[in-house]
Amino acid sequence: MSNGWLVMVAYLTNEEFKTSRNRYKRAPSTALFRYQNVTAVPSTMDWRKKGAVTSVKDQGQCGCCWAFSAVAAMEGITQLKTGKLISLSEQELVDCDTSGEDQGCEAKITGHEDVPVNSETALLKAVANQPISVAIDAGGSDFQFHSSGVFTGECGTELDHGVTAVGYGTNTDGTNWLVKNSWGTSWGEEGYIRMQRDVAAKVGLCGMAMQASYPIANVELH
């Protein structure tokens, strides 16, 4: 985490920070999970190294983390299906949001599937196959000011922020998820965070396994 991030958020209270950055809203769930029968996954995965992750973006003071989370997952599946890594537009989703968070016109993603809730094992199967959009509790100061290393800080399960799981691994700090955030490269590890995996709670650290989803394989570019 750079000094630029500290300067930018130091004057904000925790509530002001959450209001400006974290506005994740739960979406309707689906019953299908195409990776249910996966029996073997790689020991590590980093979709950045496979060319399926665009550069870290910055949502600024817009409470549109959900758009960055969804778009990153769509960018991933687009690359996997077409071989082309294309930076898609979060603004188009924001402009077409009707939930009242950002206002705009009506539009919907053509399809998605949900990862079974409260199962890091199911989430692992999904992330082994494509980048996954996940919701977490990112409202605490530990997360807000995280700079490096595997995150094991205090956090709850009030899902208020959308991020993207783009890999997983194991190091001296234990197993972890590789997560792409949308707070710019000054935050965390150049805009990413490694979060503790295989925790005792079924919900995962910060609710990581509570609500995860991914776009289906049919990709249309316009």
VOPAGU-2260 file (C-alpha; in pm, 1 decimal, decimal comma):
REM VOPAGU-2260
SITE   aa  ch    i         X         Y         Z
SITE  MET   A    0       0,0       0,0       0,0
SITE  SER   A    1     147,4     333,4    -104,7
SITE  ASN   A    2     143,4     665,4      77,6
SITE  GLY   A    3     -95,1     791,1    -190,4
SITE  TRP   A    4    -368,7     559,3     -67,3
SITE  LEU   A    5    -310,3     663,3     294,7
SITE  VAL   A    6    -333,9    1031,4     207,1
SITE  MET   A    7    -649,9     973,3       5,8
SITE  VAL   A    8    -845,3     792,0     278,4
SITE  ALA   A    9    -689,4     925,1     599,0
SITE  TYR   A   10    -943,7    1205,5     631,8
SITE  LEU   A   11   -1242,0     970,8     595,1
SITE  THR   A   12   -1415,2     805,3     887,2
SITE  ASN   A   13   -1474,3     432,2     848,9
SITE  GLU   A   14   -1844,0     496,4     779,5
SITE  GLU   A   15   -1761,1     757,4     515,3
SITE  PHE   A   16   -1517,8     516,6     353,3
SITE  LYS   A   17   -1775,3     236,5     339,7
SITE  THR   A   18   -2038,0     470,8     197,3
SITE  SER   A   19   -1811,7     589,4     -82,9
SITE  ARG   A   20   -1648,7     258,7    -176,8
SITE  ASN   A   21   -1863,3     -33,4     -62,6
SITE  ARG   A   22   -2213,1     -66,0    -204,6
SITE  TYR   A   23   -2246,2    -431,4    -293,2
SITE  LYS   A   24   -2605,0    -557,6    -321,1
SITE  ARG   A   25   -2709,1    -923,0    -326,6
SITE  ALA   A   26   -2832,0   -1056,9    -661,9
SITE  PRO   A   27   -3091,0   -1332,5    -720,7
SITE  SER   A   28   -2932,1   -1677,7    -693,2
SITE  THR   A   29   -2927,6   -1965,2    -940,2
SITE  ALA   A   30   -2930,4   -2340,5    -881,5
SITE  LEU   A   31   -2683,7   -2455,8   -1147,8
SITE  PHE   A   32   -2313,5   -2512,3   -1073,1
SITE  ARG   A   33   -2127,1   -2656,8   -1368,2
SITE  TYR   A   34   -1812,7   -2736,5   -1170,7
SITE  GLN   A   35   -1988,1   -2957,6    -915,7
SITE  ASN   A   36   -1830,5   -3278,6   -1048,6
SITE  VAL   A   37   -1475,5   -3145,0   -1078,5
SITE  THR   A   38   -1253,4   -3386,2    -884,8
SITE  ALA   A   39    -903,5   -3248,6    -941,0
SITE  VAL   A   40    -775,6   -2891,4    -945,7
SITE  PRO   A   41    -425,4   -2743,9    -982,6
SITE  SER   A   42    -239,7   -2686,1    -656,6
SITE  THR   A   43    -205,9   -2319,2    -748,9
SITE  MET   A   44    -378,9   -2087,0    -993,2
SITE  ASP   A   45    -305,9   -1734,2   -1108,5
SITE  TRP   A   46    -522,4   -1618,4   -1396,7
SITE  ARG   A   47    -298,0   -1315,0   -1441,4
SITE  LYS   A   48     -20,5   -1544,3   -1562,5
SITE  LYS   A   49    -262,2   -1704,6   -1807,2
SITE  GLY   A   50    -350,3   -1369,3   -1961,6
SITE  ALA   A   51    -708,9   -1360,7   -1836,3
SITE  VAL   A   52    -689,6   -1056,0   -1607,7
SITE  THR   A   53    -674,2    -691,7   -1713,7
SITE  SER   A   54    -486,9    -424,4   -1520,4
SITE  VAL   A   55    -615,8    -308,7   -1181,9
SITE  LYS   A   56    -876,1     -35,3   -1208,6
SITE  ASP   A   57    -996,1     230,9    -965,8
SITE  GLN   A   58   -1364,8     286,1    -896,2
SITE  GLY   A   59   -1284,9     615,8    -724,6
SITE  GLN   A   60   -1561,0     748,6    -499,4
SITE  CYS   A   61   -1829,8     567,6    -698,1
SITE  GLY   A   62   -2010,5     296,5    -503,1
SITE  CYS   A   63   -1998,3      66,1    -804,6
SITE  CYS   A   64   -1769,0    -212,9    -686,4
SITE  TRP   A   65   -2025,1    -463,9    -814,9
SITE  ALA   A   66   -1963,2    -345,8   -1171,3
SITE  PHE   A   67   -1585,8    -389,1   -1143,3
SITE  SER   A   68   -1629,6    -733,4    -989,0
SITE  ALA   A   69   -1869,2    -849,8   -1260,7
SITE  VAL   A   70   -1666,9    -701,1   -1545,3
SITE  ALA   A   71   -1341,3    -860,3   -1427,0
SITE  ALA   A   72   -1511,6   -1200,7   -1428,0
SITE  MET   A   73   -1653,1   -1133,4   -1775,2
SITE  GLU   A   74   -1311,8   -1022,3   -1902,7
SITE  GLY   A   75   -1173,3   -1351,1   -1778,0
SITE  ILE   A   76   -1427,3   -1578,0   -1946,2
SITE  THR   A   77   -1403,9   -1372,5   -2265,6
SITE  GLN   A   78   -1029,7   -1435,6   -2281,9
SITE  LEU   A   79   -1072,7   -1804,0   -2205,1
SITE  LYS   A   80   -1329,6   -1847,7   -2481,4
SITE  THR   A   81   -1189,6   -1615,1   -2748,7
SITE  GLY   A   82    -819,6   -1592,2   -2669,0
SITE  LYS   A   83    -851,6   -1212,9   -2653,5
SITE  LEU   A   84    -803,5   -1011,0   -2335,7
SITE  ILE   A   85   -1027,8    -708,5   -2371,7
SITE  SER   A   86   -1079,4    -439,4   -2109,6
SITE  LEU   A   87   -1457,5    -408,8   -2088,8
SITE  SER   A   88   -1654,5    -107,9   -1969,6
SITE  GLU   A   89   -1776,3     -86,9   -1610,8
SITE  GLN   A   90   -1946,8     241,1   -1696,9
SITE  GLU   A   91   -2192,6      65,0   -1926,7
SITE  LEU   A   92   -2310,5    -147,6   -1632,9
SITE  VAL   A   93   -2326,7     154,7   -1402,7
SITE  ASP   A   94   -2527,5     354,1   -1656,9
SITE  CYS   A   95   -2775,0      66,0   -1683,1
SITE  ASP   A   96   -2819,6      -3,7   -1311,2
SITE  THR   A   97   -3177,3      29,4   -1184,0
SITE  SER   A   98   -3124,1     -71,8    -821,4
SITE  GLY   A   99   -3107,7     289,2    -710,4
SITE  GLU   A  100   -2739,0     271,6    -622,5
SITE  ASP   A  101   -2619,3     451,7    -934,0
SITE  GLN   A  102   -2937,3     501,7   -1141,4
SITE  GLY   A  103   -2964,8     448,4   -1515,3
SITE  CYS   A  104   -3140,2     236,6   -1774,5
SITE  GLU   A  105   -3249,9    -123,6   -1757,5
SITE  ALA   A  106   -3008,8    -393,1   -1878,1
SITE  LYS   A  107   -2912,5    -742,1   -1767,7
SITE  ILE   A  108   -2618,2    -977,7   -1805,6
SITE  THR   A  109   -2732,5   -1268,9   -2024,4
SITE  GLY   A  110   -2647,8   -1540,7   -1774,5
SITE  HIS   A  111   -2454,6   -1643,3   -1467,0
SITE  GLU   A  112   -2429,4   -1929,7   -1221,5
SITE  ASP   A  113   -2368,3   -1925,2    -848,0
SITE  VAL   A  114   -2110,0   -2115,5    -650,1
SITE  PRO   A  115   -2273,0   -2321,9    -370,4
SITE  VAL   A  116   -2279,0   -2109,7     -57,4
SITE  ASN   A  117   -2051,6   -2156,2     242,1
SITE  SER   A  118   -1809,8   -2390,9      66,1
SITE  GLU   A  119   -1450,7   -2292,1       2,0
SITE  THR   A  120   -1411,4   -2629,8    -168,8
SITE  ALA   A  121   -1676,3   -2538,3    -425,9
SITE  LEU   A  122   -1522,4   -2194,0    -467,4
SITE  LEU   A  123   -1183,3   -2355,0    -529,0
SITE  LYS   A  124   -1331,3   -2567,6    -808,2
SITE  ALA   A  125   -1476,4   -2257,5    -968,8
SITE  VAL   A  126   -1164,8   -2039,8    -941,2
SITE  ALA   A  127    -958,9   -2325,0   -1087,1
SITE  ASN   A  128   -1163,1   -2284,9   -1404,0
SITE  GLN   A  129   -1220,9   -1910,3   -1439,6
SITE  PRO   A  130   -1206,5   -1579,6   -1248,8
SITE  ILE   A  131   -1499,2   -1556,6   -1006,9
SITE  SER   A  132   -1697,3   -1258,6    -882,3
SITE  VAL   A  133   -1726,7   -1267,9    -502,9
SITE  ALA   A  134   -1879,5   -1056,6    -229,1
SITE  ILE   A  135   -1695,4    -988,0      94,6
SITE  ASP   A  136   -1711,2    -776,4     407,3
SITE  ALA   A  137   -1454,7    -505,9     336,0
SITE  GLY   A  138   -1585,1    -245,2     575,7
SITE  GLY   A  139   -1326,9    -288,8     849,7
SITE  SER   A  140   -1015,4     -79,7     894,1
SITE  ASP   A  141    -792,2    -389,2     878,1
SITE  PHE   A  142    -901,6    -446,6     519,4
SITE  GLN   A  143    -910,2     -78,6     432,1
SITE  PHE   A  144    -546,2     -26,3     528,5
SITE  HIS   A  145    -404,5    -367,1     431,8
SITE  SER   A  146     -68,9    -332,9     258,9
SITE  SER   A  147     105,3    -668,7     211,7
SITE  GLY   A  148     120,6   -1032,8     311,5
SITE  VAL   A  149    -168,1   -1275,8     348,6
SITE  PHE   A  150    -466,4   -1097,4     500,9
SITE  THR   A  151    -587,9   -1256,5     824,5
SITE  GLY   A  152    -736,5    -945,4     982,0
SITE  GLU   A  153   -1065,9    -892,1    1157,4
SITE  CYS   A  154   -1376,0    -874,8     941,2
SITE  GLY   A  155   -1737,9    -980,2     960,1
SITE  THR   A  156   -1986,4   -1125,9     714,6
SITE  GLU   A  157   -2181,1    -815,0     616,4
SITE  LEU   A  158   -2127,9    -844,3     242,6
SITE  ASP   A  159   -2072,0    -488,8     128,5
SITE  HIS   A  160   -1804,6    -507,4    -140,8
SITE  GLY   A  161   -1759,4    -686,0    -472,2
SITE  VAL   A  162   -1416,4    -815,3    -578,1
SITE  THR   A  163   -1286,1   -1087,7    -808,5
SITE  ALA   A  164   -1107,9   -1408,7    -712,3
SITE  VAL   A  165    -841,1   -1456,6    -979,8
SITE  GLY   A  166    -640,8   -1737,3    -824,9
SITE  TYR   A  167    -523,1   -1919,9    -516,4
SITE  GLY   A  168    -199,7   -2054,8    -375,3
SITE  THR   A  169       4,6   -2170,5     -79,7
SITE  ASN   A  170     305,5   -2010,9      87,3
SITE  THR   A  171     471,5   -1993,0     427,1
SITE  ASP   A  172     167,0   -1805,8     557,3
SITE  GLY   A  173     -64,1   -2091,3     457,9
SITE  THR   A  174    -323,6   -2123,8     183,9
SITE  ASN   A  175    -472,6   -1812,0      31,4
SITE  TRP   A  176    -703,5   -1663,1    -226,5
SITE  LEU   A  177    -568,4   -1416,5    -482,1
SITE  VAL   A  178    -819,7   -1133,8    -507,6
SITE  LYS   A  179    -836,8    -840,3    -748,0
SITE  ASN   A  180    -980,6    -522,8    -596,3
SITE  SER   A  181   -1094,1    -200,3    -764,4
SITE  TRP   A  182    -928,3      59,2    -542,5
SITE  GLY   A  183    -633,7     130,5    -769,8
SITE  THR   A  184    -275,6       6,4    -751,7
SITE  SER   A  185    -189,4     218,0    -446,0
SITE  TRP   A  186    -391,6     -15,3    -223,8
SITE  GLY   A  187    -278,4    -358,2    -103,7
SITE  GLU   A  188     -26,5    -545,4    -315,8
SITE  GLU   A  189     -44,5    -335,0    -631,7
SITE  GLY   A  190    -423,0    -346,7    -614,4
SITE  TYR   A  191    -447,6    -714,5    -515,9
SITE  ILE   A  192    -488,0    -890,3    -182,9
SITE  ARG   A  193    -408,3   -1243,9     -76,1
SITE  MET   A  194    -674,6   -1356,4     169,5
SITE  GLN   A  195    -646,9   -1650,9     406,4
SITE  ARG   A  196    -809,7   -1966,2     266,2
SITE  ASP   A  197    -936,7   -2282,8     437,1
SITE  VAL   A  198   -1047,5   -2107,4     753,9
SITE  ALA   A  199   -1254,9   -2279,2    1022,1
SITE  ALA   A  200   -1572,1   -2087,9     939,9
SITE  LYS   A  201   -1766,7   -2229,6     645,3
SITE  VAL   A  202   -1842,2   -1879,4     522,0
SITE  GLY   A  203   -1473,3   -1813,7     460,4
SITE  LEU   A  204   -1273,1   -1513,5     574,6
SITE  CYS   A  205   -1480,6   -1195,9     541,5
SITE  GLY   A  206   -1764,2   -1407,8     399,8
SITE  MET   A  207   -1556,0   -1505,2      97,1
SITE  ALA   A  208   -1761,9   -1821,0      34,1
SITE  MET   A  209   -2105,7   -1674,8     102,4
SITE  GLN   A  210   -2188,1   -1531,7    -238,1
SITE  ALA   A  211   -1976,4   -1606,1    -543,2
SITE  SER   A  212   -2085,1   -1623,7    -905,8
SITE  TYR   A  213   -1948,3   -1636,1   -1257,9
SITE  PRO   A  214   -2067,6   -1550,9   -1609,6
SITE  ILE   A  215   -2167,1   -1841,6   -1829,2
SITE  ALA   A  216   -1952,7   -1936,9   -2126,4
SITE  ASN   A  217   -2164,4   -1782,2   -2401,4
SITE  VAL   A  218   -1977,9   -1460,0   -2475,0
SITE  GLU   A  219   -2098,4   -1196,5   -2717,8
SITE  LEU   A  220   -1892,5    -887,4   -2795,4
SITE  HIS   A  221   -2064,7    -581,9   -2937,2
